Each structure stands twice: as structure tokens, then as C-alpha cells.
Amino acid sequence: MKSILAVLIVIALVMPFSGCQQSGATKTASGVDTKSGATTYPLTITDDSGTAVTIDKEPQKIVSLSPSDTEIIFVIGAGSKLVGRTDYCDYPAEASAVTSIGTFKTPNLEKIIELAPDIVMSSDFVSDEMAQQLKAIGTKIIVVNPTSIDGVMNNIVMAGQIANANDKAKEVVEGMQKQRQELIDKAATVKDQKSVFIDIGKFYTAGPGSMLDSMLTELNAKNIAADASSQWAQLSTEEIIADNPDVYVSLYTKPDVIKATAGFDKINAIANDKVVYFDYLTPESDMIQRPGPRIIDGMALIAAGIYPEVFSK
């Protein structure tokens, strides 16, 4: 049961996550709109669930229900506004001083209500019942569930608007885009494209429309699960063997277990010792899993694992 729970946590972490009234909007090279200057309230934004949310005045108290949202709030310089975070919100170190409200899937509603936040930043795990009770005390719920790096950067811009931290959000996003473009340009020089299987535990993988799938595309790598039936599909060992990936990236299962799987000795990745392992309890794995400001660092780690001859120089 513990191993199954751990896999579910990994899947939840990698899943996932406007309008404006201020001037100074610019675009990054990828087309993400950044903002500058002070936010004018009331502000209406459209979150990742497609819901338009109007924020009447600058929020003073924010609760984050995911590690990536916590990282975003701190990186834009709004950490002093954070009054609640989940047990898994362990970065940056300052987050540990913030009151925990439980897990992202089963947060303590009574504790959240006690904190009386103006804003709750959430993935799409919040139940309808919880959402109704939070709205009843005047809390605005912002669903953050990006499926691409552009989506992450848009969420940082959105958080900057909400927290009146537009200039810092713009600085962060522009830095991310610069680093991202450097990775894309390097990947474009690869002549021998590699096929990749990303194992997030129990042979669940990143399918079409997932953050990890979009990262592989940008890194000039072929995701063997690009045509899977869902965003987070579980492949059979027979399917993995048939697809014969050149690189096996594991975010959960240890390499010795992978190599001992019946029939896997026929896979190029196993035969050529191209199993790239990131322990799901390490900071490196967090960079890859969390759709937050460190996602480009995670992308760089995956790039070095797939094409070490290009990215490890």
C-alpha cells in the first residue's frame, strides 16, 4: 500500500496546473504575456479551470494547496502573504515556517477557514463541497493546473497580477524563457533523436497533453507514450518492450528493479545502460515533477539524461 500511495503522490505532483487592468504588457519569445507596474483592482483573471474570478482588492492572506504554487508565491516575492501551505511544500526553506493545512488532496478545511485567506491557490483536487464552504467565507479559489511550460509561466504571471507583484513575476518568467530557449537550441543540434519512456511508477507514464510530454517534444526527443489513451496512462511491459525506448527515465522505480523486469533485457535502454533515475524524494525529482519556477532546471536534468553528449558539456 505504501508503494501505491507513493506512486499516486508522484502522479499528483506531475499533473498538475486573464484578464487584467494594468498597463505594460509584453510577450516572451514563446508568446506568454507578462505584466509590469502595479495591479489595478478589482482584477478579473481566468484560472486553469476556465473560471473567471474577480478579486476586489489586493489579497493579504494566501493559502497554497500545492508545492508548485508555494514555490511560485515565494519566487515572486509574496511569501509574506502566505499563511497556509501543505505538508509537501518544502521549498524554499522559508516555507517550513508557514502553517501546514495537511495534504493537497485532503486539506484540513477547518484550519483553512481559521486562517481566513483571501485567496486559495489550488490544483483541481478541491472538492465541490470544500469549494462552496470556502466561497461562503469570501475566499477566492484559483485553480492552477498547467500542462506545459508556457502554462507554468502564465501561472507565474497570473500570481504576480493577483499578489501585485507584476515586475518580479516578469523578471522570473523572462529568466525562465531565456534558459528554456538555450535548451531548445541545443536540442535542435541533435541529429540522432532518441525515443524515451518516462516511468513515474508502476509503468504509469506521461501521455499526450502532459507537462513531461511537452518537455520531451521541446528537447527533440520522442515520447513512446505520445499516442497513449490518456494523459497519465499505464503501459504494459509488452507495450514498453515493443516500443523499445532508447532511454528509460524513472521518477520512482529503482534501476535494479527495472532491469530485472522480464523481457526488459531486449530494450535498447536496458541493453545500452541508458536508465536515468531520479529518486522521487530528492530535490532533483521535485524540479522535474513540480510545475513551478524550477521546471526549467528539471527540463535541463532530463535533457542531460537523454543527450549527455550535448547537455553535459
N, C-alpha and C positions, 0 to 999 in steps of 0.2 A: 504493500500500500504506500509506503514512503516513497518508493521509486516512481510510482504512478503520480503521486502528488507533486513530486519534483518536476516531472515532465509537464504537468499541467501548468505549473508556475512558469516554466520556460516558455511555453506556448503563449501564456497570457502576457508575458513581458515583451515578446517579439511582435505581438499583434498591434500588437495595438494596440495615428491617433494620428467677405466682411465689408462689412461696410465700415466707413469711417467719416469723421467730420474734420480731421486735421489736414493741414497742407504739408507739402514737402514730400510727396510720394515719389519714389524712384523704383526701378526694377533691377534685380540682379541679372546676370547673364542668362540664367535659366528661366527668367520671367517672373520671379517672385517679387511682389510689390512690397517694398519697405517703406516705413514712415519716419518722419522726423518732426521734432518740435513737440509741444505739449498736446495731449489728448483733450479734445473738447467733449464734455459730457452734456446731455446724455449721449451715449455711444451705442450704436447697434452693430453687432457683429453676427456673422453666421458661422456656427460651430461645425465640427466634422460630422454631426448627425443631420446637417441641413437645417437646423433650427435657428431662427433669428432670435437673438437675445439682446434686450435693451438694458444697459447699465446706466442708472441715473446719475451717479456721481463716482468719483474716484474711490475704489474699494480700499479699505484699511485692513481688512482681515480676509485671508485666503486660506482655504483648506485644499491640499493636493491629495488625490486618491491614486496617484501612480508615481513611481520613481522618476520617470522621464519628465513629468510635469514639475516635480520638485526641483529637478536639475534646471529646467527652463526658468523657473521663478528666481532661483539664485543667480543664474548666469546673466539675467537682465538687471540685476541689482535690486530686486524686490524682495529679497529674503526676509527683511524686517516685517513684511506684511504677512508672512506665512505663519499661521497659528496652529496648523494641524497637518500631519503627514502620516503615511502608512509605515508599518513595521519594516518594509523593504526599502524605504527611502533612506539610503545610507551614503549618498553623495550629493553635495560636498560634505565635508566633516561637520560643518555648521548645522546640517540638517538634524543631527542627533540631539541637538538642544531643543528641537521643536516637539511639541506634544504629539504622541502617536495616537491614532484613532483606530488602530487594528490593521487588518489586511485590506488590499484593494478590492477583493471580491466580497468580503463580509466586514465592512467597516462598522464601527460602533456608532449607531445613529444617535444615541443619547449623548455621547461625548461630543459629536459634531454639533448637535443642537446647543449644547452647553457652551461651545466655543463661539456660537452665533456668527458664523462667517458671512461676509457679503457675497463671496464667490466660492464655489466648489469646482475645482478643475478635476474632471473625471474621465476615465475611459468609458466604454459603453457597458460596463458591468453593473452600474447602478440600477437597482430595481425600480419599477414604476412607483411602488409604494413608498420607497425611500425618497424618490424624486418629489413626489407630492408633498411629503412631510417637510422636506427642506424648503420647497417653494412656499409652503404655508407660513414659514417664519421669515420670509423675504429674501431667502438665499437664491442667487442666480446660479444655475448649473451650466457649466461649459463642457461639452463633450469633446475630448481631444483623442482622435484615433487615426493618425496619419498612416498612409500605406506607401509612401515614397519619401525620398529626401526633400523634394520640393514641399511635400506636405508637412514635414518636420519644420522646415524653415518658415512656412506660412504660419505654423502654430506659434513659433517664437515671435514673429511679427504681431500676431494676434494677442499674445500675452503682454507684449510691450504696449499695445494700444490699451488693453484693459487696465494695466497697472501704471499707466502714464510713464512708461519707460521706453519711449519710441527710439530715442537716439542710441541707447545701449543695445536694444534689440537689433537695430540696423547694423551696428558695428559687429555684433556676433554673427549675424546672417551673412554679411559680406565676407567675413573671415572664413566662414564655413564654405562658401561658394568658391573662394579662391583655392582653398585646399582641395576641394572636390574636383575642380577643373584640372588641377595638376595631376590628380589620379586618373581622370578620364583621358587626358592627353597621353600619359604614359601607357595606359592600357591600349590605346589606339595603335601603338607601335608593335603590339604583339602580333606575330604572323601565324603562330600555331595556337589557335583558340582551343582552350581546354573545356571539357564538359565537367560539370560539378554536381555532386549530391550533397545537400546540406541536411544533416541529421540533427533534429532538435530533441530527439529521444524517442525510443521505440519505433524508429523508422518514420516518424512524422516528419514532414518536410515543408519547405517554403514553396507554395504553389503560386499560380498566377495571381497578380494583384497584391502580393505581399511585399513588405519592405525589403526583405532579403532577395527576393526575385528581382526587384528593380535595381538593387545594388549589383547583382551579378551581370545584369544587362549593361550597366554603365561601365563595368570592369571588363567588358569584352569577353565574358565567359558564358558558356551555355548551361543553363539550368535544366537538368534532366527532368525536373518536375514542372517545367513551364506549361505543360499541357495537362497537368493534373486536374482532377474533378473539382477541387476546392482550394481555397487559399492556404489551408493547413491540412494537407492530405497525408494519409498514412500509406506508404508504399509497401508492397510485399517484397520479400527478399528476392523472389523470382523477377519482379519488375526491375529492381535495382541491378541485378546481375545482367539482365537483358539490355538495360540502358548503358551498362559498362562505363561508369564515370571515370574520367582521368584523375580527378581529385575528390576526396571524400572529406568534407568538413563536418566535424562533430562538435555540437554545442552541449552535449550531455554524455553520450556513451564513450567509455574509455577505449583507446585504440586496441588493446589486447582482446577486449570483448568483440569488437568489430571484426578483427582479423580471424577470430575463432568461429565466426558465423559460417555455417555450412554453405559451401559454394562460392563464398566471397573471395577465395584464393584465385578465382578466374577473372576478377575485376581488375582492370588496369591500375586503379588507385592503390589496391592492396599489393598487387604484384610489383609495382614500382615504388612502394613505400611512400605514397602520397596521401597519407591520412593526416589531416590537420586538426588538432584537438585543442578546444578552448574549454577548460573546466567551467561549468556554469556558475560556480561560486566565486569566480575571480573577477577582478576589475576589468580585465580584457574582454571577458564574456559580456559583462554589463555594457561595455561600449558598443558591442555588436547588437545586443538584444534590445537595448532601450532606445526608443525613437525620440532622442533628445539632442542636446547640443554637442555630445561626444560621438554622434553617429558617424561622422566623417573619420574619426580616429578608428572606429570599428571597421569602417569600409577599408581603411588602409591596412588593417590587420588581415582581413580576408584577402585583399589584393596580394599581400606578401606571401600568404599561404598558397595561393593559386599560382602566381607567377613570381617566385622568389628571384629568378634571374633578372627580372625587371625592377621589382619593388624593394628588394633587399640590398640594393647597391648603396 
